[in-house]
Amino acid sequence: MGRKRLECQSVDSLFSLVSSMLVPSRVLEDFEIWDAHEYRERRVIEMREKEGRIPSELSEYGDAVFDGYYNPLETPGHSFVCKPVCLRLFRRRYRHSNSDEHYSNGYGVTLKGVRTVPESGFF
């Protein structure tokens, strides 16, 4: 008769679980994992701001258009097997459809004056 075969979790479920292990939940609220890179000295999880996060300065107007991304903020995340994992966060850039002035959301992802997430702590 044998043992009952255990069912494997779906890929989406596993991805969600592993994401929450590597990235603080606060960051996952506003950013989604877009890509991952492995370099000789570190690993990078590339994240993009979720769609529809129009800055409050523009949300009351109906002419906000997506206009690319700002330079990414790279912050240390976790370290596994003596190789650090960095989070590279890309914030969306918006503007009025008839203007060149740019707007973006500000997120308290890092500690003030330090490029590290609060969950990392200090020792």
C-alpha positions as CSV (number, residue, x, y, z in Angstrom):
1,M,0.0,0.0,0.0
2,G,2.7,2.5,0.8
3,R,2.7,6.0,2.2
4,K,0.4,8.7,0.9
5,R,2.3,11.0,-1.5
6,L,2.8,14.5,-0.1
7,E,1.6,17.4,-2.3
8,C,4.1,20.0,-3.2
9,Q,3.3,23.7,-2.8
10,S,2.6,25.7,-5.9
11,V,5.4,27.7,-7.4
12,D,3.6,31.0,-6.6
13,S,3.1,29.9,-3.0
14,L,6.8,28.9,-2.6
15,F,7.9,32.2,-4.3
16,S,5.8,34.2,-1.9
17,L,7.2,32.2,1.1
18,V,10.9,32.5,0.1
19,S,10.4,36.2,-0.7
20,S,9.1,36.9,2.8
21,M,12.2,35.1,4.2
22,L,14.6,37.3,2.2
23,V,12.8,40.7,2.0
24,P,11.2,42.6,4.9
25,S,7.4,42.6,4.7
26,R,7.4,46.4,4.9
27,V,9.4,46.5,1.6
28,L,7.2,43.8,-0.1
29,E,4.1,46.0,0.6
30,D,5.3,48.5,-2.0
31,F,7.9,46.7,-4.1
32,E,7.8,43.4,-6.1
33,I,10.7,41.1,-6.9
34,W,11.7,41.7,-10.5
35,D,15.0,40.0,-11.0
36,A,18.0,38.5,-9.1
37,H,21.7,38.5,-9.9
38,E,24.6,36.7,-8.5
39,Y,28.0,38.3,-8.5
40,R,31.3,37.0,-7.2
41,E,31.1,39.0,-4.0
42,R,27.3,39.3,-3.4
43,R,23.8,38.6,-4.5
44,V,21.3,41.2,-5.5
45,I,17.5,41.0,-5.4
46,E,16.2,43.6,-7.9
47,M,12.8,45.1,-6.9
48,R,10.5,47.5,-8.7
49,E,7.9,49.7,-7.1
50,K,4.4,48.2,-7.7
51,E,2.3,49.8,-10.4
52,G,-0.4,52.3,-9.4
53,R,1.6,53.9,-6.5
54,I,1.1,57.4,-7.8
55,P,2.6,60.1,-5.5
56,S,0.0,62.0,-3.4
57,E,1.1,65.3,-5.1
58,L,-0.2,63.9,-8.5
59,S,-3.0,61.6,-7.4
60,E,-5.6,64.3,-7.3
61,Y,-4.9,65.2,-11.0
62,G,-5.9,62.9,-13.8
63,D,-2.9,63.5,-16.0
64,A,-0.1,61.5,-14.1
65,V,2.0,59.4,-16.5
66,F,4.7,56.9,-15.7
67,D,8.1,58.3,-16.7
68,G,10.6,55.6,-16.0
69,Y,12.6,54.9,-12.8
70,Y,14.9,56.8,-10.5
71,N,18.4,55.4,-9.9
72,P,18.1,52.4,-7.6
73,L,18.7,52.5,-3.8
74,E,20.8,49.5,-2.9
75,T,20.7,48.4,0.7
76,P,22.1,45.4,2.5
77,G,19.5,42.7,3.2
78,H,20.6,39.3,4.6
79,S,23.8,37.2,4.3
80,F,23.8,33.5,3.4
81,V,26.8,31.3,3.0
82,C,29.1,34.3,3.7
83,K,27.8,36.2,0.7
84,P,25.6,39.3,1.4
85,V,22.2,39.7,-0.3
86,C,21.5,43.3,-1.3
87,L,18.1,44.7,-2.1
88,R,18.1,47.0,-5.1
89,L,14.9,49.1,-5.0
90,F,13.7,51.0,-8.1
91,R,11.1,53.8,-7.4
92,R,8.8,54.8,-10.2
93,R,9.0,58.3,-11.6
94,Y,5.8,60.2,-12.6
95,R,5.1,63.5,-14.1
96,H,2.1,65.6,-15.3
97,S,1.4,64.7,-19.0
98,N,2.2,68.3,-20.0
99,S,5.2,68.9,-17.7
100,D,8.8,67.9,-17.1
101,E,8.6,68.1,-13.3
102,H,9.0,64.6,-11.7
103,Y,7.4,63.1,-8.7
104,S,8.0,59.9,-6.7
105,N,6.9,58.2,-3.5
106,G,9.2,58.3,-0.5
107,Y,9.5,55.2,1.5
108,G,11.1,54.8,5.0
109,V,12.9,51.7,3.8
110,T,16.3,52.5,5.3
111,L,17.3,54.0,8.6
112,K,17.9,57.7,8.4
113,G,21.5,58.4,7.4
114,V,22.3,54.7,7.0
115,R,21.7,52.5,4.0
116,T,20.4,49.5,5.9
117,V,16.9,48.2,6.7
118,P,15.8,48.5,10.3
119,E,15.3,44.8,10.4
120,S,19.0,44.3,10.1
121,G,19.7,45.8,13.5
122,F,22.9,47.1,15.0
123,F,25.3,45.1,17.2
